[in-house]
């Protein structure tokens, strides 16, 4: 039954790729939108603790970060390996937190200010003394919504 | 001069895909998709300077003191416990299912959907820690306490609506929150080391 057999070579029809760039662009735009580039260079090393009852941190624009941990290798010689606080791009002391919060808050839109959240990215080996001091400073600055950054535990 | 219409040579667009790929890969790499997660907490407002000391008197049975010492050992009420026991202790304390004398008092409260129920409205979990305890231990404790609340709320939601707390609508959630209000107090640092009076 040669009915279905076509004689001669069958050429593979060329795949129309003219819409491929569009597909890629769609993906590109998706990633461009969801990307948040880290705007600070980290000068401290931290591994956040683990937990199970975590909530997602929403609205990145309302979040201010405070990092606490050991200085990174290049600074360790100068500063030792004592836990340090990092605000924006530089090391800071407890006393500077209040000013920093005020400054961050004033750079927000007025209607957003009450929803300001402070995310504490603190190394899990840190002593609670530092954390307590930071909490007190945040209370003084009326930044009462905080979020202890943590990783989900398996 | 060429005669007639000149045909515009087509731009070879076969490389647009490559350019787009390059950009795509760049953004793929820089993307941090991992949404930040964490334990959300609310700090109490700073104490007023002229605030009276005795304006909040809390009965002893309404307070569960959780104390974390410098070796990350945990004391709950009057006994040493492990972190695994804390959740159950906290749940018993918050719910007080058998109306135990030593656990928080219950008050009648009208709550939508539930009618008049008894609520341990005045309970407080007071979390105290030493300055030398580690942050991970502290987060573990916070985590267990939040877990205790979440479990109680889920249990109640399952009983009433056969759904988890998070799947309920806004008003139902509020009703459940009224029954199990989250009250974790992080003590003023002046109390550290000495325990409570």
Boltz contact constraints between the chains, C-beta under 6 A:
constraints:
  - contact:
      token1: [A, 20]
      token2: [B, 17]
      max_distance: 6.0
  - contact:
      token1: [A, 21]
      token2: [B, 16]
      max_distance: 6.0
  - contact:
      token1: [A, 21]
      token2: [B, 17]
      max_distance: 6.0
  - contact:
      token1: [A, 21]
      token2: [B, 20]
      max_distance: 6.0
  - contact:
      token1: [A, 24]
      token2: [B, 17]
      max_distance: 6.0
  - contact:
      token1: [A, 24]
      token2: [B, 20]
      max_distance: 6.0
  - contact:
      token1: [A, 24]
      token2: [B, 21]
      max_distance: 6.0
  - contact:
      token1: [A, 24]
      token2: [B, 24]
      max_distance: 6.0
  - contact:
      token1: [A, 25]
      token2: [B, 20]
      max_distance: 6.0
  - contact:
      token1: [A, 27]
      token2: [B, 24]
      max_distance: 6.0
  - contact:
      token1: [A, 28]
      token2: [B, 20]
      max_distance: 6.0
  - contact:
      token1: [A, 28]
      token2: [B, 23]
      max_distance: 6.0
  - contact:
      token1: [A, 28]
      token2: [B, 24]
      max_distance: 6.0
  - contact:
      token1: [A, 31]
      token2: [B, 27]
      max_distance: 6.0
  - contact:
      token1: [A, 31]
      token2: [B, 28]
      max_distance: 6.0
  - contact:
      token1: [A, 31]
      token2: [B, 31]
      max_distance: 6.0
  - contact:
      token1: [A, 32]
      token2: [B, 27]
      max_distance: 6.0
  - contact:
      token1: [A, 35]
      token2: [B, 27]
      max_distance: 6.0
  - contact:
      token1: [A, 35]
      token2: [B, 30]
      max_distance: 6.0
  - contact:
      token1: [A, 35]
      token2: [B, 31]
      max_distance: 6.0
  - contact:
      token1: [A, 37]
      token2: [B, 30]
      max_distance: 6.0
  - contact:
      token1: [A, 49]
      token2: [B, 136]
      max_distance: 6.0
  - contact:
      token1: [A, 49]
      token2: [B, 139]
      max_distance: 6.0
  - contact:
      token1: [A, 51]
      token2: [B, 139]
      max_distance: 6.0
  - contact:
      token1: [A, 51]
      token2: [B, 143]
      max_distance: 6.0
  - contact:
      token1: [A, 53]
      token2: [B, 143]
      max_distance: 6.0
  - contact:
      token1: [A, 53]
      token2: [B, 146]
      max_distance: 6.0
  - contact:
      token1: [A, 53]
      token2: [B, 147]
      max_distance: 6.0
  - contact:
      token1: [A, 53]
      token2: [B, 150]
      max_distance: 6.0
  - contact:
      token1: [A, 54]
      token2: [B, 37]
      max_distance: 6.0
  - contact:
      token1: [A, 54]
      token2: [B, 38]
      max_distance: 6.0
  - contact:
      token1: [A, 55]
      token2: [B, 40]
      max_distance: 6.0
  - contact:
      token1: [A, 56]
      token2: [B, 35]
      max_distance: 6.0
  - contact:
      token1: [A, 56]
      token2: [B, 37]
      max_distance: 6.0
  - contact:
      token1: [A, 57]
      token2: [B, 36]
      max_distance: 6.0
  - contact:
      token1: [A, 57]
      token2: [B, 38]
      max_distance: 6.0
  - contact:
      token1: [A, 122]
      token2: [B, 135]
      max_distance: 6.0
  - contact:
      token1: [A, 124]
      token2: [B, 135]
      max_distance: 6.0
  - contact:
      token1: [A, 124]
      token2: [B, 136]
      max_distance: 6.0
  - contact:
      token1: [A, 125]
      token2: [B, 134]
      max_distance: 6.0
  - contact:
      token1: [A, 126]
      token2: [B, 135]
      max_distance: 6.0
  - contact:
      token1: [A, 127]
      token2: [B, 132]
      max_distance: 6.0
  - contact:
      token1: [A, 128]
      token2: [B, 129]
      max_distance: 6.0
  - contact:
      token1: [A, 128]
      token2: [B, 131]
      max_distance: 6.0
  - contact:
      token1: [A, 128]
      token2: [B, 133]
      max_distance: 6.0
  - contact:
      token1: [A, 128]
      token2: [B, 138]
      max_distance: 6.0
  - contact:
      token1: [A, 129]
      token2: [B, 131]
      max_distance: 6.0
  - contact:
      token1: [A, 131]
      token2: [B, 135]
      max_distance: 6.0
  - contact:
      token1: [A, 132]
      token2: [B, 189]
      max_distance: 6.0
  - contact:
      token1: [A, 139]
      token2: [B, 43]
      max_distance: 6.0
  - contact:
      token1: [A, 139]
      token2: [B, 46]
      max_distance: 6.0
  - contact:
      token1: [A, 140]
      token2: [B, 46]
      max_distance: 6.0
  - contact:
      token1: [A, 144]
      token2: [B, 42]
      max_distance: 6.0
  - contact:
      token1: [A, 144]
      token2: [B, 43]
      max_distance: 6.0
  - contact:
      token1: [A, 146]
      token2: [B, 41]
      max_distance: 6.0
  - contact:
      token1: [A, 147]
      token2: [B, 38]
      max_distance: 6.0
  - contact:
      token1: [A, 147]
      token2: [B, 40]
      max_distance: 6.0
  - contact:
      token1: [A, 148]
      token2: [B, 38]
      max_distance: 6.0
  - contact:
      token1: [A, 148]
      token2: [B, 39]
      max_distance: 6.0
  - contact:
      token1: [A, 148]
      token2: [B, 139]
      max_distance: 6.0
  - contact:
      token1: [A, 149]
      token2: [B, 38]
      max_distance: 6.0
  - contact:
      token1: [A, 150]
      token2: [B, 38]
      max_distance: 6.0
  - contact:
      token1: [A, 150]
      token2: [B, 139]
      max_distance: 6.0
